[in-house]
Amino acid sequence: MLTLLRLFLKTALVCVTWQSLFHLSEAARYPDTHALPAGSKVSNPLFVHRQWKVNPKNGLLTVLVPVFPTDFELGNLRNQLRTAAQYFAINTVKEYILTAPWEKVSTLQAFVDKEWAVEFPKYHTAARVVSDGQCAPQLNKGTIYDTDRLKYPGWVKQQLVKLSCANIVTTPFYLVLDTDVFFVKHFGAQDLFKTSQCSHLSAVCDKSGKISYQAKNDIYPIYNRTEDQLVWMEASALTLKMAVPLDWREAIGVTPQILAKDVTLSLGRFIKDRYNTDSWTQYLLDELFYRYKKDYRELGEAWRPPWTEYDLYWIFATYACIWEKYHVAATVLQDQAIWSEEDFNIWQPCRDTFDTQLDGFFNLVQSRIEIDPAMIWDKISACFQVAHK
């Protein structure tokens, strides 16, 4: 009982500290966020959660992968699945959801039915292909966000999908991957969670009510981030009309990450309430175009988007004092990556990456450097005892 009391007091202290920092002069700092009508009242965003009771064998986690199925992206996705088949226990997740723009769903479905069914039959059973519009209706055929692709490019929509697909996820957590991410060591879904004793404060517990689960997320000190990353974080705070202290605190990183369904949907409800809007996904798309129109002429190529999916998620979850209900700080998802062609040329995956003593379960070869997926597979396939041809 004393331990629970200490935990409660610690959480309350963190909450009060963070809310004080977030509220500090936020109206003065961010007077031009476009969708807040004068005189609007904002309800308290503190979070009231239900307690999930799940089967931990396969009820904790869903995998979500946004895909724009070009030959290049499908090549990367093929590498992802080949490494997953080698290392990941697919029976420990509920689904492997792949999303695509409405006009590309049939292409992605054909890839899944043709290749996965033959090469990855276990994964084919778990796979579900959906349209981006099933997650955010603004991305359906014929909307302004679909037809005007200069204002609303694909990378923006993929960021939105990573949040809005919480609508279709049926597990308390979902793991977000890009197609250029691949698996590097043996594990199952439960390895991505910290377990402790379940209590009335826990958000996710097993069916017996004895064990609670918190996702292990890659967390990094804010002050160690690049200038671009700090700009993204401040811009995301602007979008939520909050202030974020750029100091010693640790914040969420980039893909791959684990998100909680409850937190993401609460973020959406918060945006709807705060900005008196019918659709939080539409608000985020409109905010992007508003900030673009307002700032691009002045900033040119230095312009940065007004939000990123993970910064929105982390800022809200911390502000609402619910981060620690669902997450713990760790560096277990990805602690290595290939960011340049030079890195790729000197990379020796069998020595540096696969089945090493590194903590990370994933690696990636950054898709922006446009290394042929077949060249990547040539390097990594030699590391497996049984390599796919």
ABEGO torsion letter per residue (X at the ends): XAAAAAAAAAAAAAAAAAAAAAABGAAAABAABAABBBGBBBBBABBBBBBBBBBAAAAABBBBBBBBBBAAAAAAAAAAAAAAAAABBAAABABBBBBBBAAAAAAAAAAAAAAAAAABAAAAAABBBBBAAAABAAABBGBAAAABAAABBAAAAAAAAAAAAAAABABABBBBBBAABBBABBBBAAAABBBBBBBAABABBBAAGABBBBBBBBBBBAAABBAAAAAAAAAAAAAAGBBBBBBABBBBBBOBBBBBAAAAAAAAAAAAAAAGBABAAAAAAAAAAAAAAAAAAAAEAABBBABBAAAAAAAAAAAAGAAAAABBBBBAABABBBABAAAAAABBAAAAABGBABABABBBBBAAAGBBAAAAAAAAAAABABBBX
